[in-house]
Amino acid sequence: GYQVTGVFMKNWDPLDEQGACSVDRDCEDAYRVCQKLDIPFHQISYVKEYWNEVFSDLLKEYELGRTPNPDIVCNKHIKFNYFLHYAVDNLGADAIATGHYARTSLEDEEVFQHKHVKRPQRLFRNRFEVRNTVKLLQGADLFKDQTFFLSQISQDALRKTIFPLGDLTKSFVKKIAAEHGLHHVLKKKEACSYVFLCLYGFTTTFPFQSMGVCFIGERNFENFLLEYLEPQPGNFVSIEDKKVMGTHKGWFLYTIGQRARLPGLKDAWFVVDKDVRTGDVFVAPSTDHPALYRDLLRTNRVHWIAEEPPAELVRDKMMECHFRFRHQMALEPCVLTLNQDGSVWVTLVKPARAITPGQ
């Protein structure tokens, strides 16, 4: 079987604030899993790197009026960069295995699904020598599919990563965990959980993780942000008649599509736009107001995992594909139009609600 090592990644310093997500408890749980599986256990701290390259970026994005996704940024800079190099250079790993519900075009489904199939002796090392481009594929459990969070990782990182949960459903994964006596991890909240399945074969490093925004814990997100950003009072303004509907503590506390709780009003109003220059947050009187829908958007320069950019898009300047801007959003058909600066126009077949800058 594979030689597997468990590694717990600490990305947030609990001494900085009083979050409800206990890093020490997560680390202890990870250690217990490794004991149960009889594999080595390591700890690695990326608190400084996470602060500099993920959390600081998150704060800057909010100040610019955008809504960032720290999980995507963390995967790009921490797990599939710093951690990957640590695993290869310090632990001698051939690959890392993560608990994401995703797959790649290099995975051999027969090898991972059927025990009676003889496993190739050089599965990992041969795959690094393959010259064909590695593609990121959806997991078999489409509801839990996490390719959205992996959208910024590099081709080299993808080649050195395996997703043992890719062909499984979450319910089946929990069944396996229960059968192996890992009941303590089944009780954990998903936001602060870690993976607990391993592969068998050559040297593989298997990360446990405390990351994402779980360090916010049970606290109010507005109060959490105000610990790091200065209040920027402004007005809630009706998108329909420009009437001032109330005041807020900062435009960065609101995202497109979010309900704006306006005192004294019985009906719900929703954020449709923000003006960072004036501090105004524009609101509409219904959750399906036309101002919440868009069928056209422009991206920044696109990160292409498999081919930069796709040959079809270069040749035709347009390409049909599917679009989502948040996890578990249904994939929507769209048409891409390539711009000279590497950005693209995305034209949706059907308008989408609350398209959020920064996602």
N, C-alpha and C positions, 0 to 999 in steps of 0.2 A: 504493500500500500504506500501511499504518499507519506512522506515525513512532514508532519504538520506542526506548526508553532502558533500559539495564540498570542496576540499582542493587543493590549489595551491602550487606546489613544486618549490622552487627557488634553482637551482643547480649551478648557475654561478654568480659571482659577477661582475656586469657591471662596477664597479669602477676600476677593474683590467686592463681593456683595452677598446678600443673604438669599440666594435662590432656593427654590424648593427641590431642585434636581440634585441629588447627592452623588457627586463624582466618586467619593470613597465607597459608597454602597454599590455603585455600578461596577467599580473595579473589583470589589470583593465577589460580586456575583460572577464576573468574568473568570476570576481565579478558580471559583468552585466548578465552573463548566470545564475548564482545562484539567482540573483534578479528576473530574468524572470521566473525561475522555482520555486521561493519561497522556497528555501532551505538554510540552514546555510552555511556560507563561512568561511574557515580558511586559513591561510598562514603558511607554514613551510619552514624553510631554511635548506638545506643540502649542503651549499657551502663548508664547511670544509670537510665533508665526501666525497663529489664528488671530491674535489681536491686530497685528500689522497688516495682514493680507485679506482678512475676512471681515472682522468686526469693524475696523476703521473704515473699510470700504462701504460697509452697510450704513454707517452713520453719514458718510459723505453723500451716498445715494439718497437717503431720506432728506438731507438738507437741500438737495437739488430738486426735490419734489417727486422723486421716483420711488418705486416700491421694489427693493432688491429681494433676491432669493439667496440667503446665506448658505443653504445646503448645496446649491450648484457651485457657488464660489469655493466653498470648503472642499468639495470633491475635486475641483480643478487644481487648487493650490496645495491642499494639505494631504488628503488621502491618496490621490493618484499622482502626487508629485513628491513631497517630502517623505511620506510614509513608504511609497513604492521604492524610492532610492534607498531608504534605510533598510528595508527588507532585503533588497538585492545586495547592497554593499556591506551591510553589517551582519545580517543573518544568513547570507548565502542562499537566499530563496531564488527559485526559478520563476515564481509567480506569486501573486497575492490572490486570495479568495475573499470575496465580500458577500454580505447577505442581501445584496440588491436583487430585486425581482427583475432580471434582465438576462439577455443571452448575447452571444456573439456568433459571427459566421464561422468561427474556428471550433466551436464546441462540437464534439462528436456525440450525438444524442444516444447512440447505442452504447457507448462506453459508460455514460452517466446513468442510463436508465436500466440496463440489463446486466446483472451480475455474472451471467453465464458467458458474456462476450469477453474474450481474452483482451486484456488491456495492452495497447501498444507500449513498448518499453521506453520510448523516448517521446511521449506525448507532449510534454511542455517544451523541451529543448528544440524539438523539430519545428514546433509551431513558430518559434522566433525566427526561423530561417525561411519561412514561407514568404514569398515575394508578393503574393496577392494581398490586396487591401482587406483589412479586417473591418467588418461592419458591426455596428451596434444594433441588436434586434430586440423587439419587445419580448417580455417574459410571457410564459404560457398563461399565467394568471393576469388577464388583461386589466382587471380592476385594480390589482396591486402593482401593475407594471411601473417601474421606477426609472425608465430610460430618460424621462424628463430631467431628473436630477443629474444624469450622466452626460448631458448634452454638451458640456464644455471640456471633457477630458480628451487627451491627445491620442493619436493613433498608436504611439509607442506604449502608452499606458494600457490601452485596450488590449494590445497584443500580449501583455504580461498579466492579464487579469482573467480570472475565471469566476463565474457566477453559479455556484452549485444549487441555488434555489430557482434558477431560471426556468426549469421545466416543471416546477412544482407549484401547487396552490398553497396559500398561507395556511389553510385548514389542515392540509397534509403535513406541512412543516411542523405545525403545533402537535400533530399526532406523533410524529417521529420524536419530537422533544419529550413528550410525555412518556413514550415507550422507553426512553433512555434515562428517565428519572430526573429530567431537568425542569421540575415543576416550578422552581423559584423564578426562572426566566419567563415562564408563561404568564406570571402575574404582573410583569412589568408593563408600563405604558409604552406604546410604540415609539413615541417621540424620544424617549430616553433609553430605548432598548438597544440590543446588539445582536449580531448573528450568532448562531450556535450550531451550525452544521459544518462539517469538514469533508474534504476530498481525501482520496487515498492514492498515493503515487510518489512522485519525486518531491523534492523539497518545496514546500508551499507555506507561505505565511498567511495567517488567518486573523484579521483585525477585529477586535471588539472596540466599540467606540462610544464616546459620550460627546455628542456634537449637535450641530443644528442650532435651533433656538430653544432647546429644552432647558437651557440655563435660566430662562425667564421664569420657569416654574409656573406656579399658580397665580402669579401677580398680574395686575392689570398692565397690558402692553403699553398704554399711554404713559403710565407712571414710570415704567422701565426706561422708555426712551428719554423722558424728561430728566433722568439721572445723568444723561450724557449730553443732551442737547439743550441749549438755552430756549426757553419759551419764546415763541414768535406770534404774539396775539394778532388776530385778524378777524375778518367777518365771514359768516356764511351768507352767500348771495344766491338768490333765486335765478336759475338759468332762464326762466321764462320772462320775468319782468325786471330783473336786476335789483329787486327789493332786498334790503338787508334783513336776514331772517334770525340772526343771532351772532354770537362771537365764539371764537375758539382759541386755544393756546398755541397752535402752530399747525401750519399746513402739512408738515411732515408726519403728523399723527393720523392722517387720513389717506385712504387709498380709493381708487376709482371703484364704484359699486358698493362701497361700504355705507351702512346706515349712519346718518348724521342725527344724533339725538338732540333735537332742538327743544329747549324748555318751553312749556306752554302750548305746544302743538300736539294735537291728538294723532294726526296722521303721520306716517313715516316718510322721511325725506332721505334721498340717497345722493352720495357724492358723484358728480359727473365730470368735474374738471378742477384744476388748481392753477392759480397764478402766483408763482413764487415771487415775482417782482412786487406785487401789491399785497400778497398774503391772503388774497380772497380764495375761499373754497366754494365752488359753485355746486348747488344742490338742485335736485328735481323732486317733484312730489309723488313719484311712484317708482317701484322697483323695475318696471319695464318701460320707463320713459324713453322716447326715441333718442335723446341725447346720450344715453348710455350705450348705444350700439354703433359699431364701426364695421365697415367692410373693406377698409384699405388702411395699411400701415407701412411704415418704412423702418427697417432695422438698422442697427449699427453694422459694422463690418461683420460678416457671418463667419462663425467657426464651423468648418466642415470636418467631420470626423473621418470619413472614408475617402473622399476625393475633393480636392479644392480647386475651383468649384466643380460640380458635376459636369461631365462632358456635354450632356444634353443641354444644360443651361448655358454653357459657353457657346455652343453651336447655334442654338435657336434663340438665345437671349430670354427665353421663357421656359417654364417647366411646371407641369402639374404635380402636385404632391398633397400632403395633409399637414394641418396646422393645429398646434395647441400652445397656450401660453401659461398654463398652470397644470399642476399634477391632477390626474384623474378627470381632466376635462375631456370630453369626447373629441376624437380627431375629426377635424372639419376639412373638406376639400378646399383647395386654394390654387392659385397660380402665382409663381414667383417670376419677377422681372429683375434681371441683373443690372446693377448700376456700375459705372466705371470705378467707383471708389471701393468696391467690394461689398457694399450694402445691397439690399434687395427690397423691392416693393412686394408686399404680400396682398393679393386681392382675394378676398374670401367669397366663396359662392353664396354663403349665407352670412349676414351680419352677425358678429359675436358681441355678447354683452360684457361691458366693463373690461375692455382691453387695457392692461395696466402697464405704463412705461416703467422699465426696469426689470420686467420679467423676461 
